[in-house]
Amino acid sequence: MEHFSYSDHHGKKKRDPWRGNYGRRKRRKTPKVAILLCFLLAAALLLRFDVIPAQGLNDRLGDVASTISSSLKEAAQWGEEKIGFSEDASFSLPVSSGVVVEEFGVVLNDEGEENYHGGVDIRIPDGSEILAAETGEVTAVDTHDDGTYWITLKHNGDWSTVYGRLGETGVAVGDTVEKGASLGKPKGDTLHFEVLQNGEQKDPVAYFNVD
């Protein structure tokens, strides 16, 4: 990668984690795991004073262990779905060099109005190739009213990436493309790029592997 950086576009982005894609702030609930740990402590104290007979204790502890395991799986799933974290999610940059000129989330337009931006816009040099950020299958090649192509790749783990504003492309629906393979060239000087998990848009910058 020759160069990849960020610059302001249409003024500063308004950063408000409780606006736009994030929704309103909610009161945090007590985690199930913490409740179960309190239950185990209480059970140990009751055993210490012979309140609970030892007979059948193994069955009860087995049920508790099963419940804890289930709760831990639910917690991991919640973290992946709500926070967007997944150790398996990592994507290469879709261009060899460029500058991010519009970020993900709530941004301000020229009139100062708030708009939601579902990806990042990357300004790239003339003649740049648009590259697959990860190996995947082409699931869509859409044509917009401005004549540009928008390509969607499906990856492992319910992840997908979208490459917008291409002026030409050599791929078709059903094709499998390797990581780093060319998808085409942009119509202008800007690529729109999205990262989605289960159809939900994520901040692409959080998943870029720039090592």
N, C-alpha and C positions, 0 to 999 in steps of 0.2 A: 504494500500500500504506500503510495507516494505521499499523500496528504489527506487528512480528514479532520475537520474542525467544525466549530459552531460560530454563528454570528447572529446578531439581532435582526429581526425582520418585522417591519411595521411597528417599531417601538418595542418596548419591553413586554414580555409575556406576563400576564397577570397570574400569579401563583396563588391559588387558593385550593387546598386539598379537599375542601368540602363542597366545591362547586363542580359543575360540569359532569364528568364521567364518574365522579366518586359518590355523588349523592350527599344527603345530609348526615351529619355526625350522629351516631347512635350511642346510647349508653352501653358500656361494656358489660357483658354477662360473666358470671363466675364460671371458669372453665370446669368441665366435667371431671377432668383428671384431678384437680385440686379437691373437689368434693369427695371423690373416691379415696384419696389419700387420707382425708380426715376420717372417713369411715373405717379404714384399716387401723388407724391409731386408736379409735374408740373401741374397736373389737379387741385389740391387744390389751387395753386396760380392763375390759370386762373379763377377759380370760384370766388376767392376773389376780382378780378377786373372785374367781370361780363363779361369775354370773352366768357365763355360757359354758355348758358341759363340753368336755373335749371330744366326746363321741359325735361323729358327723362333721367335725370341723374341717377336715380335708375337703369334703364336698363343698362346703361353703366357700372356702378359700379358692377352690377351683372355679366356682362361679364368679367370684370377685376378680380373679386373674383374667378370665374370659372377658368380663365387662371392661376392665382396664385396657386390654388389648384392643377391643372394639373402639373404645373412646380415643385411644391414641391414633388409630387409623382415621377416625372422623376428624381429629384435630389436624392431622397431616393434610387431609383432603381440603379442609377449610382453609388452611394456609395457602395451598396451591391455587384454590379457586378465588379467594378473596384478596390475598396479597399479591398473587401473580407469580410467586416464587416457584421455580422448579429447577433442580440441579441438572436436569437433562436438557434444558432449553438453552441453546447457544447458537447464534447465527453469525456467519461472516458478513462483512460489509458488501452490499449489493453493487458497489462501484469500486474502482481502483483508487480513486481520489475524489474529493468533493468537500463541500461545506454545507452544514445543516443551516438552512435559512428560515425554517419554520418548524417548531417543535410540536410534540404531541400534547393534547389536552386543550384547555381553554386558552384561546389566543385572541388578540385584538386586531380587527381589520383596520383599513385606512380611515374609517369613520369613527374609530374608537369603540365599536360594538364588539361584544363577546361572541365568538364562534367556537364550536367544538371541532378540533382537528384530530382525525382518527389515526394519523401516522406522522411521519416526518417528511419534509421536503428537503431534498439534497440538490444543491446546485453543482453541476459537474462540467468539466471542460468539453469543448467541442470534440466530436468523434468518439466519445466514451461508449463503452459497451456496458449494458446492464447485465449483472451476473447473478446467478442463483445463489442465495444465501445459505442454502442447504440442499442436499439431495431430496428430490420429491417428484410427485406426479402432477402434471398440469391438469387442473380440474376446471379451469375457465379461461377463455380468451375473449374478453368483452371489448366491444367497440363503443366508445362514447361519442356524443354529438360533435365533439371537436375533432373527430377522426383519429383519436389516440387509442392505443390498445392498453388494456388493463389485464394483467396475467396473474392468476392465482395458482400457487403451488401448495400441495398437501404434503405434509411431512409426518414422521412418526410421532406418536403421542398426542394426537388431536391438535397439532400445531399447523399453521399455514402462514404463508407470506403473500403479500400482494405488491405488484410492481406496476405503477401507473404512469401514464403520459408517454408511452412508447410510440415512436413514429413508424417503426417496423419491427417485425418479429419473425423468427423462423421456427417457432414451436406451435404445437396444436394440442387440443384436449386429448388426454390419454398418453401423451409422451412422458417418459421418465427422463429427467435431466439431472446430471451430476452437480454436486456442489462446485461453484466457480464457473460453470458453463454459461455461455452467452445466451441471453434470452432475446436480445435485440438491441436497438438503439433508441434513445429518446427523441421525441419530435422537436423539443426545444432544448433548453439548458438545465431543466429541473426534473428530477425523478421523485415521484411520490411513493413512499415505501411503508408498508404496514406489517405488523406481526399480530397474529390472532391465536388464541387458545380456545378451543371449543366455540369458535365464532365470536369470541369477545376480544375486542381490540386492546392491545397492550402497548406500553411505551417501548418502541423498538430499541432505543438507546440502552435500556436496561438489559437487553439480551445480546448486544453486539459482543462478539469475541474478537478483540483487536490485538491479541498476543501474536 
